[in-house]
Amino acid sequence: MKAAFAYDKFIEMRRNRRFPLHVPVRFAHASHTGSLQNGEGSTRDISGFGIYVQSNALPSVGALIQLDVLLPNLEDLAPGMR
């Protein structure tokens, strides 16, 4: 990811549009010792190429992560929407 700073303002340089999405997530990953670790957090935004997750748990760099994004039931939020 590249970023440019101009006049103390952040300019987004990502190629894909990101959409705000604030929903809970759960994830699992192997620790540096090989034991399975679980974590929870929430999303900040999402794109076709990734999800920004906020969490107090910090997997190791390069760790493989299984991520479950807990989306709400749209029928409960907007009747008639499909």
C-alpha positions in Angstrom: 0.0 0.0 0.0 1.4 3.4 -0.9 0.3 6.7 0.6 1.1 10.2 -0.2 1.1 13.1 2.3 0.3 16.6 1.0 -0.2 19.6 3.3 -0.6 17.3 6.4 -3.6 15.5 4.8 -3.7 11.8 4.0 -4.4 10.9 0.4 -5.7 7.4 -0.2 -3.7 5.6 -2.9 -5.4 2.2 -2.9 -6.6 1.0 -6.3 -9.9 -0.6 -5.0 -12.7 1.3 -3.3 -13.2 0.5 0.3 -16.7 0.4 1.9 -17.3 1.2 5.6 -18.6 -1.9 7.3 -18.7 -2.3 11.1 -19.5 -5.9 12.0 -18.0 -8.5 14.5 -15.4 -11.0 13.4 -13.9 -14.1 14.9 -10.6 -15.6 13.8 -8.2 -18.4 14.5 -4.5 -18.7 13.8 -1.5 -20.8 14.9 0.8 -19.1 17.4 4.6 -19.1 16.9 4.7 -22.3 19.0 2.1 -24.0 16.8 -0.9 -23.8 19.3 -4.2 -22.7 18.0 -5.2 -19.2 19.1 -8.6 -17.5 18.8 -9.4 -13.9 18.6 -12.3 -11.5 18.1 -12.6 -8.0 16.7 -14.6 -5.9 14.3 -14.3 -4.7 10.8 -13.7 -1.1 9.9 -14.0 -1.4 6.1 -14.0 -3.9 3.3 -13.0 -4.1 -0.4 -12.8 -6.8 -3.1 -9.3 -7.5 -2.0 -9.3 -7.3 1.8 -10.9 -6.5 5.1 -9.6 -4.0 7.7 -10.0 -5.8 11.1 -9.5 -4.1 14.4 -8.7 -6.4 17.4 -6.6 -6.5 20.5 -5.3 -9.9 19.4 -2.2 -9.8 17.2 -1.4 -12.8 15.1 2.2 -13.3 14.1 3.4 -11.8 10.8 2.8 -14.3 8.0 0.4 -16.4 10.1 -2.4 -18.1 8.2 -5.8 -16.9 9.6 -9.3 -18.3 9.3 -11.7 -15.3 9.5 -15.4 -15.5 10.1 -17.3 -12.2 9.4 -20.6 -12.2 11.2 -23.0 -10.4 8.9 -26.5 -9.4 10.1 -29.6 -10.9 8.6 -30.7 -8.4 6.0 -34.3 -9.5 6.2 -34.3 -8.2 9.8 -32.8 -4.8 8.8 -34.8 -4.0 5.6 -37.9 -6.1 4.8 -38.2 -6.8 1.1 -34.5 -6.4 0.4 -32.7 -9.3 -1.3 
